[in-house]
Amino acid sequence: MNDSSPIPPTDRAETDGAKRINPKSPREALTPETPPPPPRSQSVRNPLVVALNALITVLMVVVIGGGAVLYWGKQEFDARGPLTEQKNVVIASGSGLNAIADTLEREGVIAERQVFLGGVYAYRQNQKLKAGEYAFPAGVSMREVMDLLVAGKAILYQVTFPEGLTSRQIVERLKANTVLSGEIDAIPEEGTLLPETYSFSRGTTRKQILDQMAAAHEKTLAAVWESRRADLPVKSPRELVTLASIVEKETGRADERPRVAAVFVNRLRQGMRLQSDPTIIYGIVGGQGTLGRPIRRSDIDAENAYNTYRIAGLPPGPIANPGRAALEAVATPSSTDELYFVADGTGGHVFAATLKDHNRNVAKWREIERTRAAAGEVDQRAPDAIDAESGEQAEAPAAADASDLRDGDPPRDPETPVLPPPKPAG
């Protein structure tokens, strides 16, 4: 008979070679078991891995800290500055970024030079800051300071040169300007500067203004010469400037310039002497510009290269620096047959095509002179009247501003002044 009864547990365990299983108490059965730790990789304990982990940690700290610093710096760079009122500050020419930051901090425009330096470098503007005098408004931020310096929005000054000044007079005006700097080594050639109003910032040199005036003159003259009338009796741009300088000194009225230019152009065409008083003055005093006394008969009779009462045609060069309007007047003069003009008592002139009409106009002017003298407005001098019935027309002055004498008139004391009528302001 087969024995099929189950094998006791003890016997089964021993038979199968298994470990003995100890029964757990109910409490132990309810308590969760702690799983064994996972096997540790050998690479984790590698020193290189440890170093890399430390480096990454440091970099993360640096990035986070740097971001915080950049955020703070940007806030400071854009924040309202310490100035409580507008202040003018001069940034010297040739100053580097550090010197500029020092100046701004010293003048109280910025509070933190390091923040300013960092901001300028961050925006890559460190090579673009410009020198000059700047007006910084109250509360200007460091970003606004940077933008002003990059744009070069410095305070602008102006210097004005009236038309008709000589080069020496222009140089004297430049020397008298206290904002400009630098010396002038030589007086420019007469008639090479364009009188205008020029803007400049502090730190600009006097020579730079002269260079601007010369460049403006060359550009203007080239354009005017290109647009000139083809039948003008002037052979070069230099001759055009010379005649324009005479026109400039004869009248300061814009509406008269083309007409005065026409008188001189007509005289040149007919071979008549220009007989312009300003040329006498320039021949005596040169670039000083003013004679300081009335023209005398001895001045008219004197031989000098610029005295158009004695020389034919144009003088050897300009007698002043004419403006654009005078240049254009000579390039495109009025279409008239007039050969004479005389003051009319109102600041302008009256023109005539014949000597007879001119003498009549002169007589009217002399009557104005006498009336003014009687009223104490001018000193009365013995007038010089043209004899309308004698002499050659070619020897009559174009303008009766100083003397209406012609060859053949009775001689007069050479030191007796000839009274010029008042000139228009020019």
Summary of the structure (lengths in Angstrom):
residues: 426
radius of gyration: 46.9
end to end distance: 155.2
largest distance: 187.8
contacts: 1203
relative contact order: 0.08
helix: 43%
strand: 8%
